């Protein structure tokens, strides 16, 4: 129960941070970190796929409603929720995945967690920005925006992972 409350607090906190702070901060006028997906990256691996899809959709829908975007975040987060378990299985065996309840640097290892995080962030951002532009007219901007926003997001995820690892040590 405490673990669920901890994830719920992160879920709500990341949505609030994204919508009320980071949506208003744009680097060079275009680039914005999308850290709310950290909640999805860190969800326990033993959570059922159906609940994962529902929570991912609600995560994206919450950001859509509060940011006034028409379903783009919900689509991107639902897609990475569908791909989350198969991507985890690319890097670790089913037995290790079943034994590891938390998905973090500490439980998966540094290299595995970051390969998993980088791939999901790239998929999320590519989907989101393709839906946002809805064309390839500004394809050069897309080619710059996807990797730069992904790097900004991964930088923030790195910082949040440091905060989370300190909390894990205290508990």
For each residue, the residues with C-beta under 8 A, 3 or more apart:
1: 4 5
2: 5 6
3: 6 7 44 101
4: 1 7 8
5: 1 2 8 9
6: 2 3 9 10
7: 3 4 10 11 39 42 43 44
8: 4 5 11 12
9: 5 6 12 13
10: 6 7 13 14 38 39 42
11: 7 8 14 15 39 55 59
12: 8 9 15 16
13: 9 10 16 17
14: 10 11 17 18 35 36 38 39
15: 11 12 18 19 36 39 59 62 63 66
16: 12 13 19 20
17: 13 14 20 21 22 35 36
18: 14 15 21 22 23 34 35 36 63 67
19: 15 16 22 23 63 66 67
20: 16 17 23 24
21: 17 18 24 25
22: 17 18 19 25 32 33 34 35
23: 18 19 20 32 67
24: 20 21
25: 21 22 32
26: 29 30 31 32
27: 30 31 32 148 152
28: 31
29: 26
30: 26 27 141 145
31: 26 27 28 145 148 149 152
32: 22 23 25 26 27 149 152
33: 22 149 152 153 155 156
34: 18 22 37 124 125 128 149 153
35: 14 17 18 22 38 153 156 157 160
36: 14 15 17 18 39 59 63 73
37: 34 40 41 59 77 80 120 121 124 153
38: 10 14 35 41 42 156 157 160
39: 7 10 11 14 15 36 42 43 59
40: 37 43 52 55 56 59 77 80 81 84 120
41: 37 38 103 116 117 120 157
42: 7 10 38 39 102 103 104 164
43: 7 39 40 47 52 55 84 103
44: 3 7 47 101 102 103
45: 85 88 97 98 100 101 102 103
46: 98 101
47: 43 44 51 52 55
48: 51 52
49: 52 53 85
50: 53 54
51: 47 48 54 55
52: 40 43 47 48 49 55 56 81 84 85
53: 49 50 56 57 78 81 82
54: 50 51 57 58
55: 11 40 43 47 51 52 58 59 81
56: 40 52 53 59 60 77 78 80 81
57: 53 54 60 61 74 77 78 81
58: 54 55 61 62
59: 11 15 36 37 39 40 55 56 62 63 73 77
60: 56 57 63 64 71 73 74 75 76 77 78
61: 57 58 64 65 71 73 74
62: 15 58 59 65 66
63: 15 18 19 36 59 60 66 67 69 73 74
64: 60 61 67 68 69 70 71 72 73 74
65: 61 62 68
66: 15 19 62 63
67: 18 19 23 63 64 73
68: 64 65
69: 63 64 72 73 132
70: 64
71: 60 61 64 74 75
72: 64 69 75 76 128 131 132
73: 36 59 60 61 63 64 67 69 76 77 128
74: 57 60 61 63 64 71 77 78
75: 60 71 72 78 79 127 128 131
76: 60 72 73 79 80 124 125 127 128 131
77: 37 40 56 57 59 60 73 74 80 81 124
78: 53 56 57 60 74 75 81 82
79: 75 76 82 83 123 124 127
80: 37 40 56 76 77 83 84 120 123 124 127
81: 40 52 53 55 56 57 77 78 84
82: 53 78 79
83: 79 80 86 87 120 123
84: 40 43 52 80 81 87 88 120
85: 45 49 52 88 89
86: 83 89 90
87: 83 84 90 91 116 119 120
88: 45 84 85 91 92 97 103 116
89: 85 86 92 93 94 97
90: 86 87
91: 87 88 108 112 115 116
92: 88 89 96 97 100 108 112
93: 89 96 97
94: 89 97 98
95: 98 99
96: 92 93 99 100
97: 45 88 89 92 93 94 100
98: 45 46 94 95
99: 95 96
100: 45 92 96 97 103 107 108
101: 3 44 45 46 107
102: 42 44 45 106 107
103: 41 42 43 44 45 88 100 107 108 113 116
104: 42 107 108 113 161 164 165 168
105: 108 109 110 113 114 161 165
106: 102 165 168
107: 100 101 102 103 104
108: 91 92 100 103 104 105 112 113 116
109: 105 112 113
110: 105 113 114
111: 114 115
112: 91 92 108 109 115 116
113: 103 104 105 108 109 110 116 117 161
114: 105 110 111 117 118
115: 91 111 112 118 119
116: 41 87 88 91 103 108 112 113 119 120
117: 41 113 114 120 121 154 157
118: 114 115 121 122 150 154
119: 87 115 116 122 123
120: 37 40 41 80 83 84 87 116 117 123 124
121: 37 117 118 124 125 150 153 154 157
122: 118 119 125 126 146 150
123: 79 80 83 119 120 126 127
124: 34 37 76 77 79 80 120 121 127 128
125: 34 76 121 122 128 129 146 149 150 153
126: 122 123 129 130 146
127: 75 76 79 80 123 124 130 131
128: 34 72 73 75 76 124 125 131 132
129: 125 126 132 133 142 145 146 149
130: 126 127 133 134 142
131: 72 75 76 127 128 134
132: 69 72 128 129
133: 129 130 136 137 138 141 142
134: 130 131
135: 138
136: 133 139 142
137: 133
138: 133 135 141 142
139: 136 142 143
140: 143 144
141: 30 133 138 144 145
142: 129 130 133 136 138 139 145 146
143: 139 140 146 147
144: 140 141 147 148
145: 30 31 129 141 142 148 149
146: 122 125 126 129 142 143 149 150
147: 143 144 150 151
148: 27 31 144 145 151 152
149: 31 32 33 34 125 129 145 146 152 153
150: 118 121 122 125 146 147 153 154
151: 147 148 154 155
152: 27 31 32 33 148 149 155 156
153: 33 34 35 37 121 125 149 150 156 157
154: 117 118 121 150 151 157 158
155: 33 151 152 158 159
156: 33 35 38 152 153 159 160
157: 35 38 41 117 121 153 154 160 161
158: 154 155 161 162
159: 155 156 162 163
160: 35 38 156 157 163 164
161: 104 105 113 157 158 164 165
162: 158 159 165 166
163: 159 160 166 167
164: 42 104 160 161 167 168
165: 104 105 106 161 162 168 169
166: 162 163 169 170
167: 163 164 170 171
168: 104 106 164 165 171
169: 165 166
170: 166 167
171: 167 168
